[in-house]
Amino acid sequence: MTDFIPTPTVPAPDIVRCAYMELVVTDLSRSREFYVDVLGLHVTEEDENTIYLRAFEEFIHHNLVLRKGPVAAIAAAAFRVKSPAEVDAAEAYYKELGCRTERRRDGFVKGIGDALRVEDPLGFVYEFFYETTHVERLTRRYDLYTAGELVRLDHFNQVTPDVPRGRKYLEDLGFRVSEDIKDSDGVTYAAWMHRKQTVHDTALTGGDGPRMHHVAFATHEKANIIAICDKMGALRISDRIERGPGRHGVSNAFYLYILDPDDHRIEIYTQDYYTGDPDNPVVTWDVHDNQRRDWWGNPVVPSWYTEASLVLDLDGNPQPVIKRTDSSEMAVTVGADGFSYTREPGEERGFKMGNQL
């Protein structure tokens, strides 16, 4: 039985959105070439050990930090909170949970002020901050806009052995579920959870963890994703395209998954939907439905289920990876028999849509 994390008696911090991720990379120059020259992220500042990058429409200092280190991993997933007082609230909240915390009034990285980092109950390092350096928002700099321009950070995706436990913890923290994947017994295999008014700021995927599955950047339209594929083909790095392009069933988004030089997974993402109404309905997908991960029914490459980035603790050491003991989504849906169905048994072609396809 799942050992649920207790709900603190103090209020949860008021989180606005996912804001940045700190990646540890082993070769800073190769990573710079990938993120700046190939993907077109914009350099806010850099030195011999660190590069601060932001997307086209961002006004805070950065959305991605590349830090040189000995082991490729995720150092922190950072969330912006609504006011400076919410950093205090986050500290009180996690201390009541018994989590290890560290607070730095001058921030952990450049461009960020007073910030709290925690080793959360799932084994991830979360950061909460409000104070940040403002930089030029490039929205009208069409002289800089490229064919595959990435316009904002959209979400994280975390791998954890116990999704129901993680779901309750994030719901207590103030996240709302937009979509999930379950089986006929009600077991949850994945959940998409949001603070901003999109499908998710983070998601929980069942598997060996804690690990980070991917970080996602939004772009304006499908054509931008095709342009990235064409560019990667022209540069003879199409082997770094892991999956896609395609359209998700979950979130309805058009997607592309690519791997950086350290095999950190990056998703390029567009065309999800608004979730801001208080009664926004949760969409639940059958784990056997082969259209939940790809609306066109294409099978998912096994590496997408099995591979993910290590995460570090507050001391910078890799967290131990715990094996998932329950049935994983990959075990249920990928194997000798492949995917189970596109239409449910007895469903006529086009019946659910009420028209002829």
Secondary structure as the mmCIF struct_conf table of DSSP 4:
data_model
#
loop_
_struct_conf.conf_type_id
_struct_conf.id
_struct_conf.beg_label_comp_id
_struct_conf.beg_label_asym_id
_struct_conf.beg_label_seq_id
_struct_conf.end_label_comp_id
_struct_conf.end_label_asym_id
_struct_conf.end_label_seq_id
HELX_LH_PP_P HELX_LH_PP_P1 PHE A 4 PRO A 8
BEND BEND1 THR A 9 VAL A 10
HELX_LH_PP_P HELX_LH_PP_P2 PRO A 11 PRO A 13
STRN STRN1 ILE A 15 VAL A 25
BEND BEND2 THR A 26 THR A 26
HELX_RH_AL_P HELX_RH_AL_P1 LEU A 28 ARG A 32
HELX_RH_PI_P HELX_RH_PI_P1 GLU A 33 VAL A 38
BEND BEND3 LEU A 39 LEU A 39
HELX_LH_PP_P HELX_LH_PP_P3 LEU A 41 LEU A 41
STRN STRN2 HIS A 42 GLU A 46
BEND BEND4 GLU A 48 ASN A 49
STRN STRN3 THR A 50 ARG A 54
TURN_TY1_P TURN_TY1_P1 PHE A 56 GLU A 57
STRN STRN4 ILE A 60 ILE A 60
BEND BEND5 HIS A 61 HIS A 61
BEND BEND6 ASN A 63 ASN A 63
STRN STRN5 LEU A 64 LYS A 68
BEND BEND7 PRO A 70 VAL A 71
STRN STRN6 ALA A 73 VAL A 81
BEND BEND8 LYS A 82 SER A 83
TURN_TY1_P TURN_TY1_P2 PRO A 84 PRO A 84
HELX_RH_AL_P HELX_RH_AL_P2 ALA A 85 LEU A 97
TURN_TY1_P TURN_TY1_P3 GLY A 98 GLY A 98
STRN STRN7 THR A 101 ARG A 104
TURN_TY1_P TURN_TY1_P4 ARG A 105 ASP A 106
BEND BEND9 PHE A 108 VAL A 109
TURN_TY1_P TURN_TY1_P5 LYS A 110 GLY A 111
STRN STRN8 ILE A 112 ILE A 112
BEND BEND10 ASP A 114 ASP A 114
STRN STRN9 ALA A 115 GLU A 119
TURN_TY1_P TURN_TY1_P6 PRO A 121 LEU A 122
BEND BEND11 GLY A 123 GLY A 123
STRN STRN10 VAL A 125 PHE A 129
STRN STRN11 THR A 132 THR A 132
STRN STRN12 HIS A 134 HIS A 134
TURN_TY1_P TURN_TY1_P7 THR A 139 ARG A 140
TURN_TY1_P TURN_TY1_P8 TYR A 142 LEU A 144
TURN_TY1_P TURN_TY1_P9 ALA A 147 GLY A 148
STRN STRN13 LEU A 150 THR A 160
BEND BEND12 PRO A 161 PRO A 161
HELX_RH_AL_P HELX_RH_AL_P3 VAL A 163 ASP A 172
TURN_TY1_P TURN_TY1_P10 LEU A 173 GLY A 174
STRN STRN14 ARG A 176 LYS A 182
TURN_TY1_P TURN_TY1_P11 SER A 184 ASP A 185
STRN STRN15 THR A 188 HIS A 194
BEND BEND13 ARG A 195 VAL A 199
BEND BEND14 ASP A 201 ASP A 201
STRN STRN16 THR A 202 GLY A 206
BEND BEND15 GLY A 207 ASP A 208
STRN STRN17 GLY A 209 GLY A 209
BEND BEND16 PRO A 210 PRO A 210
STRN STRN18 ARG A 211 THR A 219
BEND BEND17 HIS A 220 GLU A 221
HELX_RH_AL_P HELX_RH_AL_P4 LYS A 222 ALA A 234
TURN_TY1_P TURN_TY1_P12 LEU A 235 ARG A 236
HELX_RH_3T_P HELX_RH_3T_P1 SER A 238 ARG A 240
STRN STRN19 ILE A 241 ARG A 247
BEND BEND18 GLY A 249 GLY A 249
TURN_TY1_P TURN_TY1_P13 VAL A 250 SER A 251
STRN STRN20 PHE A 254 LEU A 259
TURN_TY1_P TURN_TY1_P14 PRO A 261 ASP A 262
STRN STRN21 ARG A 265 THR A 270
BEND BEND19 ASP A 277 ASP A 277
TURN_TY1_P TURN_TY1_P15 PRO A 278 ASP A 279
HELX_LH_PP_P HELX_LH_PP_P4 ASN A 280 VAL A 282
STRN STRN22 VAL A 283 ASP A 286
TURN_TY1_P TURN_TY1_P16 VAL A 287 HIS A 288
STRN STRN23 ASP A 289 ASP A 289
TURN_TY1_P TURN_TY1_P17 ASN A 290 ARG A 293
TURN_TY1_P TURN_TY1_P18 TRP A 295 TRP A 296
HELX_LH_PP_P HELX_LH_PP_P5 ASN A 298 VAL A 301
HELX_RH_AL_P HELX_RH_AL_P5 PRO A 302 THR A 306
STRN STRN24 SER A 309 LEU A 310
STRN STRN25 VAL A 311 LEU A 312
TURN_TY1_P TURN_TY1_P19 LEU A 314 ASP A 315
BEND BEND20 GLY A 316 GLY A 316
HELX_LH_PP_P HELX_LH_PP_P6 ASN A 317 ASN A 317
STRN STRN26 PRO A 318 PRO A 318
HELX_LH_PP_P HELX_LH_PP_P7 GLN A 319 VAL A 321
STRN STRN27 ILE A 322 ILE A 322
HELX_LH_PP_P HELX_LH_PP_P8 LYS A 323 ARG A 324
BEND BEND21 ASP A 326 ASP A 326
HELX_LH_PP_P HELX_LH_PP_P9 SER A 327 SER A 328
HELX_RH_AL_P HELX_RH_AL_P6 GLU A 329 THR A 333
BEND BEND22 VAL A 334 GLY A 335
TURN_TY1_P TURN_TY1_P20 ALA A 336 ASP A 337
STRN STRN28 TYR A 341 TYR A 341
BEND BEND23 THR A 342 ARG A 343
HELX_LH_PP_P HELX_LH_PP_P10 GLU A 344 GLU A 344
TURN_TY1_P TURN_TY1_P21 PRO A 345 GLY A 346
HELX_LH_PP_P HELX_LH_PP_P11 GLU A 347 GLU A 348
TURN_TY1_P TURN_TY1_P22 ARG A 349 GLY A 354
BEND BEND24 ASN A 355 ASN A 355
#
